[in-house]
Amino acid sequence: MGHYIYLYTVLKENKMAKVTDEYPGQLSDEDLKKSLINDVIQSGEDINKASTSKFPTETIELPSKGLVYPPDNPLSTGKVEMKYMTAKEEDILTSQNLIKKGLVIDALLKSLIVTPINYNDLVVGDKNAIMVAARILGYGAEYPVEIECPACGEKNKLTVDLTELVEKELDENDYTAGQNSFTFVLPVSKKTITWKLLTHGDEGKIETMVKSTKKRRLSSNVNPEMSTRFKYMITAVDGDETIKTIHDFVDNEFLSRDTLAFRKEIERLSPDINMSFYFQCDNCEHEVDDMQIPMTVEFFWPRA
């Protein structure tokens, strides 16, 4: 679960609409305009609306398919419209103030999203998709990485095609359209917990609470992040929605065998992008079917 918390991604084969590997600046304004109008004609949209747009945009499909958002939320369509990155967004990426505060990526995505959404509503997996889409639209799909072979230790330099990433397969029968709410019977205690997928807004609250807890426990080396996440995810225990009941349960009754089963259930139902790829070492030919793509500064700050 932790691998996907701050990783934001997208895909090829109908997972991301009309994304090009080339930076739009390579095309003239007139060529971009013609391309946009042709796309609009093919999709049956309003030509006048597209031709008067101030910037080219792409429609990004979300891994959640919009299933976890209320019907009146624009995210319930399962899509967001994003504009191409410009010099304005590069100013954001190089803002030392935003970088120091850890807000640079969120500021970037907010600037790129055209659809009128509440950014805090985004579930983590959808935010992942938007982040990688932003990278593809801004700097292309080729992402250079260095992978250390787990067998021989050799460092392999290679390039990952971000458009070849695929989203996790979801069984829509596991979801109630318009609701971010699930139930799970714990295998050991047999208690029934009701829980939700975390949103960007939840992540901010969790970070604040973890920092506050650490300050109160200056002499402790224990990181309370996992238990804090559970407290935000679980919305009821055996139907009891009171915060005190939930917190007491997590702190005193949530057995480790039950937490393991719960984490597996979270992973199963969390919409996201599979950030792994096939790897073969150039030196010893060791193979890994699901090597995780490392996130480095090259992701949004590629070398010129």
N, C-alpha and C positions, 0 to 999 in steps of 0.2 A: 504493500500500500504506500509506503513512504517514498518509493522511487518516483511516483507520479505527482507528488504534491506540488512541486514547483516547476514541472516540465510541461511545456505547452506546445502541441503538435498537430499535423494534418496529412492528407493522403491523395492518392491518385485514383483511378478506376471508380469514378462516381462518388468518391469520398470528399473531394474538393472540386468545386465547379470551376472549369476554365482557367486553372492556374498555369502560367507560363514560366519556363525556367529562365527567361531572359528578363533583364531589368528593363522596365518600360521606357526608361530614358533613351534606349537605343532606337526607339521609333519616333518618328516625327509626330507633332501634335495632330496633324491631319490624318496620319495613318491610324493613330489611336482612336480618333473620333470615328473614322470609317469602321474600324473593327468593332467598336462599341455598338454602333448603329446596326451592323450586321448581326451581332449577338442578340440585340433587342428584337429585330425582325424575326429571327429564328425562334425566339422564346415567346413571341406574341405580346411583349410588353409595350408600353406607351413610348413611341419613338421620340415625341417631343420632350418627354421627361429625360430620356437618355441623352439626347443631343444637346440639351442645355445644362448637363451636369458639369460641374467645375473640375471634376477629376475622374479618372477611370476607376472603376470599382470591380470587385469580384464577389460572388456569392459563395460563402463558406458553409458547408454542411457540418452540423455539430454531431459528435459521437452519440449524444443522448437522444438524438432525433426529436428533441423538444418534449419528450414524454414526461419529464419531471417538473415541468413548469405549468402554472395555471393557464387556462385558455386565454385570459386577457393579457398575458405577458407576451411581448413580441418574440421572446425566445422559444415559445411553444411551437413556432413554425419549424423549429429544427434547423434554422438557417440564420446567418447574420451577413450583412453586407459590409465589406471592408474596402477601404481605398488603398491605392498603392502608396508606398513610403516616398516621402519627398524630403527636401532639405530641412523642412520644419521638423520632421520626425528625427532626422539625424542630429538636430540641435538638442532634442530631448535625450537621445542616446549618449550624447557627450556632456550632458549637464552634470557636473561634479556634485552639485547640491543634491540632485535626485539620486545619483549613484550612492552617495554616502548614507542617505536616508533609506536606501533599499527600495525606492519607489520608481526607479527608472523604467522597468518593464511594464508595470501597470500604467504609468503615464503614457508610454508608447502605444499600448493596446487601446487605451481610451481615445487616443488621438486618431487611431486608424479605423475604429468601428464606426460605421455610418448609421446603422440601425439604431433607433432611439431606445436603448436598453438601460436598465439599472445594472451597472457593472458588478455590484455586490451580489446580484442574483445568480451569476454564473456558477454552475457547479464546476468543480476542479477539472474534470476531464474535458469539458467544453472549453475551458480557459486554455488548457493544454493545446487543443486543436487550433485555437485562434492564434496562439503564440507562434507555432510553427508555420501557420499560413502567413503570418506577418513576415517571418524570416524569408519564406519563399518569394513572396511578392516584393520584398525589399532587395534581397541580394541573390536570389536564385535558389535552386534546389540542391546544388552541390555544397556539401558541408565537409570540409577537411578535418579529419580527426587522427589522433595517434592512439593506437591500441596496443597495450602490453600483453603479449601472449601468456596465458596462465600456465602453460606447460614449460616453456623455455625462457621466458622473460624478455624475449626479443620485442623491441618496439616497432610496430608496423604503422607506416603512414599510409592512409587510404582516404577515399572520398565516399561519403554516404549520400545517396540520392534520397532526399527527404520525401519526395513524392511517391516513393515505393513503400513507405510505411503504411500499415493497414490498421484500421480501427478494430477494437475488440468486438467480437460478435455478441450481440445482445438478443436474448429471448424476450420479445415484447410482451409475452404472456406473464412475465415476472413483474410487469409494471402496470400501475393503474394510471392511465393517461391523465395528466394534469395534477398529479400528486407526487411529491417527493417524500414518500412515506412507505416503509417496509416493515414487516414483522418477521421475527426469527425466534424459534424455540431453542433455547440453549440445551445442548445435549446432556450435560451433567446435572445442573440444578433444575432443569425443566421449566425455568422461568421464561415467560414470553416478553421479549423486548421489542419495542417499536423504535425505529431509527430512521435517520435521513442521510442523504449524501451531503457532504459539506460543500458550502459555497465559498466564493471569494470573501464575502462578508464574514462568514464563520471563521475563516483562516485568520483574518485580522484580529478578531476577538480572542482566538486561541493564543496567538502570539503575545497579545497584551497580557492575558492571564498567566501564561507560562513565565513571562518576565517578572510579573508581580509576585508569583509564588517563589521564584528563585531569590528575589530580594528578601522575602520574609524568612527564607531558609538559608541564610548565608553560610552556615556551617555544614550544610548538606551537599553531597555530590550527586544526589539523585535528580535526574531530569524528569519532570512531571508531564512531559509532552504527551505521551501515549494515553495516560489516564485522563488528561484534560480533553484530548480529542474524543475519547469515549463519552465524556460528560456532555459534549456538544452534539455528538451524533445521536445518542440515545434520547428519545423524547418521552418514553414511558416504560415502566417496569410493571408487568402484569396489570396494565391499564392505568397505573398511577403516574400522573404527569407532573407531580410536584418536584421542584428542583432538588429539595432536600432528599427526597427518596432516591432520586437518580444518583446524586452525588454519594450518598451513603452506600448505595449498591456498588458503584464503581470502586470506591475506596475499601470496602469491607467484605463484599460478597461475590465479586466477579472473579470466579475461579479461573486459573490459568488455562485449563483445558477448554473452558467456555470461551475465553478471550481468543484462543487460537482458532476455534471454530467460527467465531464471529468475524475475525479478520479475513478468513477465507471467504465468508459470505459477502463481506464488503468488496473484496477483490472481484468476486464473481459478478456482482451487480453494478459495479462502478463503470460507467461509460468512459472510455479513454482511447488513446492511441497506443498500439504496441510498439514501444521504443526499443526494439531489439532487431538484430539482423544476423545473417549468416557470416561467420568469420572463419578464415583459414590463414594460419600463420605462414608468412613467406619463408621463414627460416626452417621450421620443423614440420610444417603442414598440419599442425594440430587444428582440429575443427571444433567450432562451437556453434550450435544451431541458433542459440538465443543470446548472443552477446549484446549487452546493453550499450546503447550509444552514449558516450560521455558528453556532458554539457560543458563547454569551455567558452572563453571569451570570443572565440572565433564564430560562435553562433550568431551574435548580433554585432560583433565588432571584427568582421573579417579583415584580413590584411589587404591593403590596397594593391 
